[in-house]
Amino acid sequence: MSDRITRAGLDVDAGLARFIEEEALPGTGIAAPAFWEGFAALLRDVTPRNRALLDRRAELQGEIDAWHRARRGQPHDAETYRALLEEIGYLLPEGADFEIETDRIDPEIAPLAGPQLVVPITNARYALNAANARWGSLYDALYGTDALGDAPPTGDFDAARGARVVAWARDFLDRSAPLAQGSHREAAGYRIVDGALVPALADPAQLVGYTGAPDAPESIVLRRNGLHVMLVIDAEHPIGRDDPAHLADIRIEAAISAIMDCEDSVAAVDGEDKTLAYRNWLGLMRGDLGAEIEKGGRSHTRRLAGDIALTGPDGAPRRLRGRALMLVRNVGHLMTSPAITMDGAEVFEGLMDAVITTLIAMHDLRKIEGPRNSEAGSVYVVKPKMHGPEEVALTDAIFTRVEELLGLPAHTVKLGIMDEERRTSVNLKECIRAARHRVAFINTGFLDRTGDEIHTCMEAGPVLRKGDMKSTTWIQAYEDRNVDIGLACGLMGRAQIGKGMWAMPDRMAAMLEAKIAQPKAGANTAWVPSPTAAVLHATHYHAVDVAAVQRELRAGGTRARRDDLLVPPLARGANWSEDEIRAEIENNAQGILGYVVRWVDQGIGCSKVPDIDDVALMEDRATCRISSQMLANWLHHGVVSEDRVMAAMRKMAEVVDRQNADDPAYAPMAPGFDGPAFRAACDLVFRGREQPSGYTEPVLHARRRERKALG
């Protein structure tokens, strides 16, 4: 059997074609010939526009590079720089005020505020874990992490730590659902009498419902700021039997939404990889995805969780959602895929994703039985790495064509705009306007945004050390303006305003201390690295009424100037010591190698990667982009030599080899330093200036295909 099939003039990977015809299309009411003809027509019409916008990116960067080269060594002239950006069309005029017109939005998008997970769609177990992370155990999250301030114990149950967990959780209840008198610490039991909780709540309206009998409930559900908390009562449970109120656990509504990622957290480089991603998305949309789990020597199949049935205070039945609302992140406008070729050329992967992920989501839209993902009848697509309003307008036009192809009502597809590229940040209002009928979220992807910042000012001079980037003028302005402009454009109550990832999954105490700043900044969602982190971060949304914060911020107007975004993060007058330079080179080299070796050799797009100090960090292509652009910049401006950087790459390859020594699937980079993974890391650094916008994907995809070809 051939590994390629021709359909409507398209040359398609045979496995992908069979998946579409035998699995994705049945049940949608769309015949295969009509689908392929429409798909081919869309590709032929939209591809030239996509390619032209990529050419425009390169043209604008060339103009900026030339301007910086002509003024190298001179002080930065902000006024002249702004004039250049306006003249070449990089910085566009801001139009009149407006409000988005998005409709058919699920409550998890607005008005609810809560944590958001991002997971690789190619890993079915991770995807199911994320979807089922709508509810999680507070007791487990506190006991099993360092959230209490010290590392979790090993071995048998630690009763003293368990008591600390219970005390922390009771304090949380006192803050989230205070009693009219006394404390939850003193409660000797819970029951429902005449539709009210006993002991009485300070705000009786916080009672949502219960399971079991009212005088002996099995669980009680309370609500604060829209999020639910479930008190699990079980006198037979090892924890509940010794508790005065028989409280066995506190379950928290945690990840109210989850992004199933086809982009940064996956390594999908061919038809085989893309088919796996699409098949898992189909399983989620149909509700039948399963993953085999081994635990305690036993195997079981993990499935999507069901909804939760309750009795309301009035005795009427109620239902709580059991799963996170699932969004799907498509690939951006840059990359092409060999999964489908047209006229001998690979098609743009983002166009493939737009058509196929929306087609698959029709299985959810057409459901008449069982839980649905979107009860509002929408499809939520996150679109990354767009540069400016023209590219957002292209995305809007693409989904209009997709809706026409699939026979969907206009604006069924809702759009998440990743504000992670500089030209989008400085023109954010106009980007939102370009998709005002379908915007469902904006999110600050500060990691990619930093990578683009370095690449954009590549010719201006040496940039600051990576750790110093967080204190620069532009980054605070970027975070503030994202919220302010979102509110000014009417996103409050209609769309998410999101913040970025907590990258240290094993440091939950630090997260509890720091990440509350995001809802306090007006973000009604923020990314977390695990279901456990979602549980802990959810407590922040009980403490902060994000809607109230947004109302206050909207009344106060914009906090940062647009010009603040245009200040390049240059190391003017820096006098680094040799130790500082060495540490910066080695830190970046180790991070690149630690991530790339798993990406290229094992096809792992996102994972916990030990840093140079053996602290586990969540790494993806965005973090790799920063590190590679940082070193490319210092090489270009002579801060470091190629020989010195190569020596650091070899030294750090040996460090990474040691860190992965216990992985039986790991192939060491040393002593040969000639495998596809090591060469990929070197390409990212030594050819970093040549990469479009500093992206890592072209190098990683090429080297991963090389590695797969080797077997």
N, C-alpha and C positions, 0 to 999 in steps of 0.2 A: 504494500500500500504506500502510495506517495505521501511524503510529509508536507506537501503543499496542495492546495485545492484552489481552482479558479472560480470566482463568484463575481458576476457583473463587472468583469474587467479587473477585479482585484485578485492579487495572489495572496492567499491566506494560509497561515499555518493550519495544517489539517486538524490537529487536536482542537484548536480554537474554533474552527469552522464547525466541527461536529458538536462541540459544546453549545454553540449558539443555536444550531438547528435542532439538536435533540434535547437540550435541557433548558436553555434560556427562553427561546421563542414559544414553545408549547405552553398554553395557558394565558398568553398575552393577546390572542386573537389576531396576531400579525403573521402572515404567511412568509416563508423564507425568501422566495423570489422578490417580493415587494420590499422586504427588509434590506436585502443586499443591493437592490437597485437604488433605494433611497439613501442608503449608507454611502454608496459610491458617488452619488450625485452630491451629497453633502461634502465629501472629501474633495471632490474636484472644484467645488465652488469656494470652499473656505481655505483650502491649503495656500493659495497665492496670498491671501490677506494675512494669514498667519506668518508666512515667510517674510512678507514685507515689513511687518512689525518687528521681527527679529533683526532685520537689516536696519531698521530705525534705531533700535537699541545700540547697535554697533556704531552707527553714524554719530549719535549723540555722545557716546563715550569717547569717540575719536576727537570731537570738538572740545570736550572738556580736557582730555589729555593734552592736546596741543596748547590750550590756554595755560595749563599748569606748567608745561615744559618751558614756554616762553617767559614765565615769571619765576622760574625756580630760583630759590635763594632770596627772593624778596618777601617782605611781610605780606600776609594774606590780606587782600583788598576785598572786603565783604561787599561793598557797593558795586564795584566793577564785576565781581563774580556773579552777583545776582543779575546784573544787566546782561551778562553773557547768557545765563540760563534762560532768561526771558527771551532773548533774541533768537536763540536756537530752538525754542519751543519745548525746552525741558521743564521750565517753571511756567505754569499756565495761570491765567487770571482766574480768580475765584468768582463764581457767579452769584446770583441772588440766593437768599436763604430758601430752603425748601424742606419738606418732610417726606421720608420714604413712603411708598404706597403698598408695601408688602402686605398680603393677606393670606389667609389659610395657614396660620402659624400655630404650631403645637405649643402648649404651655411650657415645655422644657426649654424652648427657645426664648419665649417671653410669655408671661412675666416672671417665671421662676428663676431664681439665682442659685447656682450650685456648681460643684466641680465637674470637670470634663476630662475624660480619658482619651488618649490617642494610642492606637495599637496597630501593628502590622496585620493587614487583612490576610496575608499569606500564612499566618499561624492560626489555625482554627481554635486551638485551646486558648490562646491569648484573646482572640476575638470574642469567644464565648464568655471568658472571665470578665471582659470589659462590659459586654452587654448585661451580664448578671450582676455587675457591681452597682446597680441601682440601690441595693441594700447590702449593708455590711455590719459586722459585729464591732461595736466600740470596745468591748472587753478584749477581744482578740487583738485589735489594732494597738491598744495600749500595752497589753501584756507582751506581745511579740515583737515590739520595736523599742527604740530608745526614747519614745515619746515621754516617758516619765523622767528622763534625764540620765538614765544609765542603760547599758546594754541588756537585752533580754537574757534570761538564764537558760542554761542547757540542762537536760536531764528531767527529773521528775518535777511535778508542779510545785512552785514556790508559793506557799500560803501567804507569806508576808507580802510578796509582790502582788498577789491576788487581792489582798486587802487594800493595797495602794490603788490598784485599778478601780476597785469598787468605790473608794473614796473620791477619786478623780471624776468618775462617771456620775456620782451623786451630786457633786458640785456643779457639773455640767447641767444636770437636770434642774438644779436650783436656779441656774442662770437662764436656762432655756424655757422652762415651764414651772415657774415658782408657785409654791402653794400659798393659799390665802393665809395660812398660819403654819409656822414651823418649817421644817426642812425635809426633803426627800431622804436625807440621812436617817431621820427619825421615824419614817413611815414603817408601820408594822404590817401593812397590807394594802392592797388596792382593790376596789370594787366599784360597780356602777349602781347608783341609786337614783331612780327617777330621772335618768338621762344625764346625770352629772357624776363626775369622778369624786370618790371619797378615798383619801382626804381631798378637800376641795382645792381646786386651782384658783390662783389669784385672778386669772382670766378664764372663766369656764368655756369660752369659745375655742380654746385650744384643744379641747377634746374632740377627736375626729371619729373614734369608734373603738370597737373591741372585738375579740373573738372569744368563743366559749360562752359560758353563762354569765349574766351580769353580776351575780353575787360571788362568782368564782371564775373570773376571766382568765383565759390562757394568755392573752396579750392585750395591751391597751395602746392605742395610737394617739399621739399628741402632735401638734403642728406649731411651728414658729417660722415666721417669714416665708411661709409657703412650703417649707421642708418638714417631713414627717420623722418622728421618733417612735419606735415601738418598744414598749416595756414587755419583755418576755417573762412570764410568770410560770414557774415549774418547780413544785416542791420536791420532785424526785431527782432533779438535776443536781450534779455534784456541787455546783455553785449555789443554786437556788435553795437547796435543802437547809443550808446553814445561814441563809439570809433571812432577817426578820420579816421582810415582805415577800420572801420566796422569789426575789428578782434574779433570774438566771442569766440574763443578758440584756443589753440595750442595743437594739439594731437601729441604725441610722440610715435614712435615705441619703445616699452619697453621690455617686456619679449619675447625675440626671441625664447626661448626654455623653456619647462616645463617638469619636471619629474613627471610622474604619479606614485605614490609610493604605492607599495604593501608591504613595509617593515616598517621602523622606525616610520612613521607617522600614521600607522593604527594599529588596534587591531583585527587581523584576526586569530582566534584560532580554527576554525572548518570548516566543509564543507559549512555551511550556509554563514559564513563570506567570505570564499574564493570565493564562487559563486557570491556574490555581487561585489567583487572586479573585477572579470573577466567579469561580465556582463557590468559594467561601462566602462571597457577598450574596450569591443566589441562595445559599443555605440559610443565611440570616434573614433574607427577605421572605423566603417561603416559611421560615420557622422550623426547618428540619435539620439544620446543621448539627453535627455531632462530633465529638472528639473523644478518643479513648484515653482514659486517665488511669495511671498506675499509682496506687496509694496503699501503703501498708500491706504490700504483697497481693493486693486485689485490684482487679481491673473493672472499671465501669465507664459508661458513656456519658459524657457531660452534654447537656442540652440547654436550650434557652429556658430561663425561669418563667413560670406562669405568673399571672396577676394574683393579687392578694384580696380575698373576700373578707369583708368586715360587716359588723352590724353597727349602724350609726347610733348616736345618742337618742334619736327618735325611734329607734327600732327598725328603721328601713335598711335594706342591704346597700352596702357601698363597695366600691372596688378601687384598689390602689394599683398603680402600674408596677409591674415586677421587673421591668428591664429599662435600661437606659435608652433614650431616643438615639437612634443610630444615624450619623451623618457619614458620608463617604468622601474622602479626599482624593480628587483626581490629580493627575500629573499636570504640571504647568505647560506653557506654550513652547518650551525650547526643544524637548527631547523627541526623537523619532523612535519607532520600534520596528524590528524586522518581522513582528508577528503578522503584519499586513504590509504589502508593498503595492504601489500603484505606478505604472509606467516605469518599473524598475527601481523606484525609489521608496525607501521606508516612509510610512505615513506618520504624521505627528501623533505621538502617543496620547496627548491630551484630547485629541479628537476621538480616538478610539475609546478612551475612558468615558467621555461625555455621552456617547451613544450607548455603549454597552452597559455601563453602570446604571444609566437611567432605564434602559430596557429591562434590566433585572429588577429594578425597584418597582416595576409595574406589577410584579407578583404580590407585593404588599398592597399596592393601591387597589388591586382587584379582589382582595380577600373579602369573603362574606362570612367566614367563620374563624374563630380564634383571635388571639391578640394581634393587633396591627402595630407596625412600627410608628407610622404617622396616622393618628386618628383624624388629623385635619386634611389628609389627602395630599400631602406634599412630599417632595424628594429633596433632600438637603445635600448639596454638593459644595465641598470646600475647594476653592481654586487657589493654589499657591503661586508665588513668584510672578505675579503680574506687575508690569512696569507702567504705571500711569493710566489715565482714563481711557486712552485708545484701546489698550489691551483688555480693560474691563468691559468696554463696549463690545469688543470682539467676543468675549466670553458670553455676554448677554445674547448676542446674535447667534452664537453657536447653539445655545440652549433653546432659543426660539426655533431654530431649524430642527433640533432634536425633538421638540414637542410636536412639531408638524409631522415629522417622519413617523413618530409613534402614536399619533392621534390623541395626544394629551391636551387638556385645556391650557391656554396661555398662562405662563408663570407658575406652572405646577412645580418646576424645578426652582428651588430657592438657592441663593448663592451666598457662600461664605467667602469674604474677601480677606485674604491674609495680607495685612499691612506689614510686609517684611522686605520691601525693596524701596530704595530711597526716592525714586520718582513717584511711587505711590504715596509715600508719607507726605511729601511736599505738595501733592495734589489730591489729598484724601477726599476732600469735599466733592471734587469733580468726579473722582472714582466712584463714590457712593451714588452720585447723581446718574452716572452712566448705567447703573443697574438698580435704579430706585424702585422698580416694580418687583424685584426678586431678592433684594439684600436681606439675609437672615442673620448675618454676623460679620463683625470686623474683629480682628485679633492681632495684637502686636507680637509678631514673631521676631523678638529682639536678636536672636542668634543669627538668622539669615540677614536681618537688617544690618547687623554689625559687619558681616562679611561683605555686603554690598557697599557699605560706607567705606571700607578699606579699599575696595576695588575702584570705586568712583574717584577717590582722591589719590590713586596709585602714583600719579606723576607729580603730585604736589610736594612730596617729601616723605621722610620716614614717619611712620605712625607711632602712636603710643604703644607701650606694652599692653598685652591683651588684658591683664587684670586691671589696668588703669582706664580701660574704655568705659567702664560702668559709671565713672564720675565725670564724663565729658558733658559738655553743654547740650549736644544734640540729643543724647539718649533720654535725658529727663524731659526735654521738650517733646520728644517723640511719644513717650508714654502718656504724658498729660494731654497732648493735642489729640491723640487717638480717641480718648474718652470724650473730650470736649466737643470735637467735631461730630462724633457719633451722636451725642446728645443733641447738638444743634440741628442735626439732620433727621431728628425724630425717631431714633432707634429705641428710646426708652419705651418699654412696654410692647415693642414690635420686633426687636431683634437683639441678639447677644452682642455685648461689648466684652471681648475676652482679653486675657493676659496669658503670658507664656508659662513655660514648663518649670517645675522644680526639678533640677537635674541630679539631685543627690538622694536616691531612693532609700538609702540606709540611714539617713539623718533626719528622722521625723521630729525630734525635739527642735532642731533648728528650723524646720519647716513650720511647725506650729507657732514659733515665735515670729517668723518673717512673713509668711504668706498671707497673714491677715491683712497686710498692707494692700493687697490687690482688691478685695471687696471694699476696703476703706477708700480706695482710689476711684470707685465707681464701676468696677468690672463686675458684671453679673455672671461671669464664669472665668475659670483659670485652669490651666492644664496641670495634671498630676501624673506621676509616673507609674502608679499601681492602684489596684482597688483599695488596698490598705491606706495608702496616702489619701485617696478620695474620702474615706471615712473620717480621717482626722481633719482634712481640709473642710469638710462639711460643717464641722463645729464653728468655723469662722462665719459661715452664713447664718448661723443662729445668733451669733454675737453682733453681726452687722446687718442692718436693714438697708440693702443695696438700693432699693427703690428710693428710700429717703435720701441717701447720699446722692443719687443721680438728680433728684429734684433740686437739691441744694447746689450742686455743681452747675446744673443748667441755668439756674438763676444767676450764678456768678459770672457766666461768660467764659471765654477762652483764657487759659492761664499762661500759655507760652506763645511767643511770637513765631511766625513762620520762618523768619530769618534765623532763629536759633537752630533750626534743622540744617542749615547750610554751613555751619562752622565745622571745617574738617578736623578730625582728631589727630592733629600733627604734633610731633614731639619737638616743638620749638625750644631750642636751648637746652635740651636734655643732655645730661652728662652721666650716662650709665657707667657703672663699674664693670669690670670684666666678669665678675661673678653674676651680676644682673643680666648681662648679655648671654652668658653661658646658660643660666637658668631659663631664660626666655626661649632660647633655641631648643634646649632639650625638652622643656615642657611641651612646646608645640609639636616637636618631632615625635615624642612619645605618644601624644594624643592622636596624631594622624595615623601612626603605624598601628596602634592598638585597635583603632576603629577599622582601618582599611584591610588589615589582614583577615578579619572575620568577614568583611563584606565581600572581598574578592575570592577568598579561598572557600568559605562556607556559605555564602549567600545570605548572611545575617545583616539585615539593614539597620537594626537598632538593638542595642543591648547595653547591659551594665559593663563598662570597660574600666579597669583600674587605671587611675591616673599615675603620674610619676611617684606620688606618695602612697600608692595603693588604696586610694579612696575611690570607691566605685561610683562612676558617673554615668548618667544616661547619655550616650553619644549617638548622633545621627549625622546626616550629611551637612546640616547647618553648622554644627560645632566643627566639623572637619573643614568647612569652607572658611571659617574664621582663622583657624590655625594655619592653613595653607596660604591664605592671602597675606597673613601677618608675615610669614617667613619670605614669601615672594617679594613683599614690599621692602623688607630690610635688605634682601639680596640686591634688589634693583638700585637701591640708594647707597650701597656700599657699607652699610652698617656691619655686615658680616660677609664673609667670602663663601664661594661655592664649596671650597675644600672644607671649610669649618662646618658648614651645614651638613655636608655629606658625612663627615666624621661623626657628627651628632646623630644622624640618621642610622648609621651602622651601630653605634653604641646603644641607641634606644631600641633598635631591633632586637638586640640581645636581652635587654630588659623586658621587652614584650614577650619574647620567647620564654623567659623564666616565669612571667606572670601567667602564661598559658600552658605551663608544663604538665598540668594534671588533666588537660583536655586531650582525650585519645584521638580526636578528629583534627587536632591542630598540626600544621606543617611548619616547622621552624623556618624563619627567614635567614638566620645565620647558620653556618659561616659563608654560604654561597652568595647571599644578597643578590640573587638573580631571578627569583621567582616573580610571577605576575603581581603578587601583593606588594612586595618591596618596590618593584618598578612603578607600580601605580602611585605609591606614596611619594616617590621621587618626582614623578610627573606632576603631581599636584603642587609641589613646591617649586621645582626648577622651571616648570612651564606654566606656573600659576598666572602670570600676567596675560598669557595667551587665551586662557579659558574664558568663554563668554560670561560676562558679569562675575567672573570668579567662581562659577559653579563647578562642583566636583563631578557631576553626573557623566559628562562625556568620557572622562578618564576612567571612572569606576566601571561604567558599562562596558567599555572596550576591554579592560583587563579582566573583568568577570567572564565575559564571553571567551576570552583566551583561556582562562582557567577551566571553564566548563569543557572546552574543546580538548583539553589535556586529559579529561576524565577524572 
